[in-house]
Amino acid sequence: MSDSVRPKDLRPDPWMTGFAVQYGSGGGFVADQIAPVFNVAAREFQYPIFKSEGVASEFESRVPASGRPNEIRRMKPTYLPGLAHRYALDDSLSDETRLGSLPQFTNLTSDAGRIKRIVTNLRLDADKRVRDLVVAATHSATPAVKWDAASGVVIEKNFDDARILFELQCGVPATHVILPKRVKNWVKRDASVRELRKYTDPTLLIDGDLPPVLWGLKPIVPGAMLNTGNPDVAMTIGLDFIWGAKEAYLLHVNMDAANSQDVLTAIGQMRWGAYGTPFAGYSWRDAHQSAKKTWYSADVYQSEKTLCDDAMYKFTAVIS
């Protein structure tokens, strides 16, 4: 918790809000790659839930004599109530640090640098909440042969089978695959993937990346880390990746879902602009003049929701 004393009438600062909005998009955050942002009109909102039985339906288009055309049965979602929660963090910068910093560190000791650090951590927190939704997906399977086995590995066949099951359960194809780093390392060593890397871009054999499209899917390799230790107890440190080490996840992602009720996507970020902007930034001087420091803050109102559980599929225990 911060020990700042906030002014009672604290309002968003236009300058700081500009920085917050600038750093609130772009970059490699997983949430922004798989969960389109739905801009809701109020903090309390209704969000759509899609089920596979509503995705595709048969219809007869032939019009009988003296008859009339049948009506298309559109995908009809159900709606549930939601609430955009406020997420915010504070940070401070002393005058001594600001004035005594070297020129190459101004990105850390400037207004923009402080707001960027806050917003980056807010977005990392959203990444973790989206991860929790993906991990909780209902549909799953475990490969008969683990991908790190000495022989008999059939990763491409596992993906082919999963994509068929995915489409039958959802009505639309999988578009993205999330491969945590430890899993990705075994996938890239597969002979069929090595051939893709060789002929897509030979330099991929040097830097070790996956091709931009892997068996019809866009691969996403999360890199965010978390300290699972308790720094307050003997400075214990336990760094690990925030995504699981032994799973892979297929999803259907459609960024147009935020603008149309005729298309679905697996997960959405429901965001309310409390002050007309997606993020808001703040700045104020410490109430104790002797402290000689400036406080910064940024906040965002949003909630992450699973919109179609059928549009997610996970491989479990793919490596030992």
Secondary structure, 3 states (H helix, E strand, C coil): CCCCCCCCCCCCCHHHHHHHHHHCCCCCCHHHHHCCEEEECCCEEEEEECCHHHCCCCCCCCCCCCCCCCCCCCCCCEEEEEECEEEEEEEEEEHHHHHHCCHHHCCCCCHHHHHHHHHHHHHHHHHHHHHHHHHCCCCEECCCCCCCCCCCCCHHHHHHHHHHHHHHHHCCCCCEEECCHHHHHHHHCCHHHHHHHHHHCCCHHHHCCCCCCECCEEEECCCCEEECCCCCCCCCCCEEECCCCCCEEEECCCHHHHHCCCCCCCEEEEEECCCCCCCEEEEEECCCHHHCEEEEEEEEEEEEEECCHHHEEEECCCCC
